[in-house]
Amino acid sequence: MEFQVEITRLDDQGRGIGYIDGKIVFVENALPQEVVRVLITKEKKKFYEAKVIERLVTSSDRITPNCPYYDRCGGCNLMHLNYRKQLEYKKQKGIQILKKFAGIEIEDADMIDSDEFYYRNKVVFHVEDGKMGYYQKESHHFVEIDTCLLLHPKINQLLTELKGASFLNSVENVMIRTFQDGLETQIVFYPQENLNQEEIIHRIKHLVTSIYVDNTCIYGTDEILEKIGDRNYLVRPESFFQVNTKTTKKLYETVKEALQPSMDDVVLDLYCGAGTIGLYIAPYVKYVYGVEIVKEAIISANKNKEINRTKNIEFYTGDTKTILHQLHLQANKVIVDPPRSGLDQKTKEYLLKLTPEKLIYVSCNPVTLARDIKDLSEKYQFQTVTFVDMFPNTEHVECVCLLKLR
């Protein structure tokens, strides 16, 4: 079925929203103030999903993406919206989500920008028939990629170098991560069958710091080194690290500003990964305790502690809720940076008992952030939120939220 629809706003996923006979319709690649002819692709009881057939009225905020794969690849979905409007959309999205799910009403908030392109320091490519690329959104339809505008140029260089390599026929996925503006690079091959390791090393050793096959380093060093401000970080393939290095410094500075650290502070850093935030603020506080479930990340965290010559930080391996229950760690300020699913119930219960004077919540998912703020509102009052654009040209936004003890 085809319909003419006026787009009124964007939803949380960056899709245009309109109405057909009073029923909401979500339209990919459509912007507010546009009038479009659409084809219904999915019909549910409460909504339609549709794609644009013809644009009858075009928004002045629309730009033409430079990416040749944009209409096929699932890597990003806002490249058709000018960057200034992307920032405004993400800020308003965050504000509306906090209002809807946590009852928090704010008129405005700070929005920190980023480089629009070539910002990602990490990618995982799918491999099919010896070719590297991405899957289309919500599908397993493979799209071969020659270059990606979101990836650091060093990653695109490796993509070109690997093109046509015979050993790719035995590979399922390839992860590439590059630090220090391409100076240090890590590549991991996840094979479907045995690989010719000598051929791999010969082909790309001049471009990388380390080569892994699954969990085994077959060339170079186990970790690669990144620098954020005056801090150094060694990172293994399985360790979490923010994908936008330049903007990560802005993020950590925002966390530090919200923390307002003093040399009397004891800080609990939950979901600490390779210890990046904890080590960043350690010089400004009395002591930091970091907790992380991924043991390899804690191995890196302890190495990072050594290379930064930081003595006032200690790391613990385990599930956050279990470690907190077992060790009864005490702190007057807490930083949490959980996965997209947010804080688990046991951790929230612990935080309600611990009652630190400040809780800084770093989140890549405003919905779970808002849910957790509401669950913690018995003891903690919302103060401020800053939005950070870690992921330009996508609908995602990072949040740094400050809660204070009531």
Stockholm file with secondary structure:
# STOCKHOLM 1.0

chainA/1-406         MEFQVEITRLDDQGRGIGYIDGKIVFVENALPQEVVRVLITKEKKKFYEAKVIERLVTSSDRITPNCPYYDRCGGCNLMHLNYRKQLEYKKQKGIQILKKFAGIEIEDADMIDSDEFYYRNKVVFHVEDGKMGYYQKESHHFVEIDTCLLLHPKINQLLTELKGASFLNSVENVMIRTFQDGLETQIVFYPQENLNQEEIIHRIKHLVTSIYVDNTCIYGTDEILEKIGDRNYLVRPESFFQVNTKTTKKLYETVKEALQPSMDDVVLDLYCGAGTIGLYIAPYVKYVYGVEIVKEAIISANKNKEINRTKNIEFYTGDTKTILHQLHLQANKVIVDPPRSGLDQKTKEYLLKLTPEKLIYVSCNPVTLARDIKDLSEKYQFQTVTFVDMFPNTEHVECVCLLKLR
#=GR chainA/1-406 SS CEEEEECCEECTTSCEEEEETTEEEEETTCCTTCEEEEEEEEECSSEEEEEEEEEEECCTTBCCCSCTTTTTCSSCSCTTBCHHHHHHHHHHHHHHHHHHHHCCCCSCCEEECCCSSSCBSEEEEEEETTEEEEECTTSCCEEECSCCTTBCHHHHHHHHHHTTCGGGGGEEEEEEEEETTTTEEEEEEEESSCCCHHHHHHHHTTTCSEEEETTEEEEECSCEEEEETTEEEEECTTSCCCSBHHHHHHHHHHHHHHHCCCTTCEEEEESCTTTHHHHHHGGGSSEEEEEESCHHHHHHHHHHHHHTTCCSEEEEESCHHHHHHHHCCCCSEEEECCCTTCCCHHHHHHHHHHCCSEEEEEESCHHHHHHHHHHHTTTEEEEEEEEECSSTTSSCCEEEEEEEEC
#=GC SS_cons         CEEEEECCEECTTSCEEEEETTEEEEETTCCTTCEEEEEEEEECSSEEEEEEEEEEECCTTBCCCSCTTTTTCSSCSCTTBCHHHHHHHHHHHHHHHHHHHHCCCCSCCEEECCCSSSCBSEEEEEEETTEEEEECTTSCCEEECSCCTTBCHHHHHHHHHHTTCGGGGGEEEEEEEEETTTTEEEEEEEESSCCCHHHHHHHHTTTCSEEEETTEEEEECSCEEEEETTEEEEECTTSCCCSBHHHHHHHHHHHHHHHCCCTTCEEEEESCTTTHHHHHHGGGSSEEEEEESCHHHHHHHHHHHHHTTCCSEEEEESCHHHHHHHHCCCCSEEEECCCTTCCCHHHHHHHHHHCCSEEEEEESCHHHHHHHHHHHTTTEEEEEEEEECSSTTSSCCEEEEEEEEC
//
